[in-house]
């Protein structure tokens, strides 16, 4: 008998049917590519236990299903710390299709077995958290100003702009027009998207140190809340130099993998705001540790968006429990990139309230339920 009285019996993947193909957007970080938005669709990881409690998490790549069943069958789902090590060794997988879905589903089971929402188990804190609208497109200054005004009217407290136009003047004009349109109603973050590749090339404009530093200084004068990833992922020394040169925080870390990378970034003072992604690391278990590290170094932590569905719900619980986490990132670039499409696989999904906050689900575990009518078929090992 396991310590919790529960044992894992099976891990499955649920294929969800697409209700509607909404459309596609060319993302700023993948110029020439297409990011699809739809109602429904995708996969969900489902972990079954002998006690009748099931946990839900983001979809795992089908090629990992046999390995996770072999390694986790008969194990106690409460052993999240040990099991995360097993997953890292045998089934880490690719970002957004790896072991994070298993870890999040395990935490969902833990919360359900305890009869508590995850944010309470993680330390309590707030019942709702401010969200910021994270843009997708590299739009014109005028387009972004128009949308910022609309979002401010809807209650959004903050907006993150994608800025790496051909000239710095276009980037700064975007911020200036957004500031003029939204006034003091919204904080403005800027994402340069320069850390998408671990190498020396990526789609779109690649900044050098001079462009990054000059932009940071100008954005600091404009009162931006942060500048995100203005240089390549592992340019730690130069990032630290920029961070020391401006009062505005430099943020980043969404593609960094492993606790050791965040330790190094903190020791080198690379970022003032850490942005770990649960779907790149091992889910909630890794992000809890990164959050503690950030607090120990006097830094803030604002996790990356979590893949738009159950990963974002996991981040919602973490942000609510962290006193040093000011915002929840929500990918939201309407009309096509509306955040509601990411939550469309859920019954009674979270929504933004009039004050620009999202309430933390109060049911046990992740606190959300899958729309079972969307399940098209089940994949087993």
Secondary structure, DSSP 8 states (H G I E B T S, - for coil): --TTS--EEEEEEEEE-EEEEEEEE--GGGTT--EEEEEE-SEEEEEEETTS-EEEEE---GGGHHHHHHHHTT--TT-HHHHHHHHHHH---STTTSTHHHHHHHHHHHHHHHTSBHHHHTT---SEEEEEEE--S---HHHHHHHHHHHHHHT--EEEEE---SSHHHHHHHHHHHHHHHGGGSEEEEE--TTS-SSS--SS----HHHHHHHHHHHHHTT-SEEE--S-TT-HHHHHHHHHH-SSEEEE-TT--SHHHHHHHHHTT--SEE---TTTTTHHHHHHHHHHHHHHTT-EE----GGGSHHHHHHHHHHHH-TT---EEEE-BTTTB-HHHHTTTEET---B-TTSEEE---SSBT--EE-GGGEEEEE--
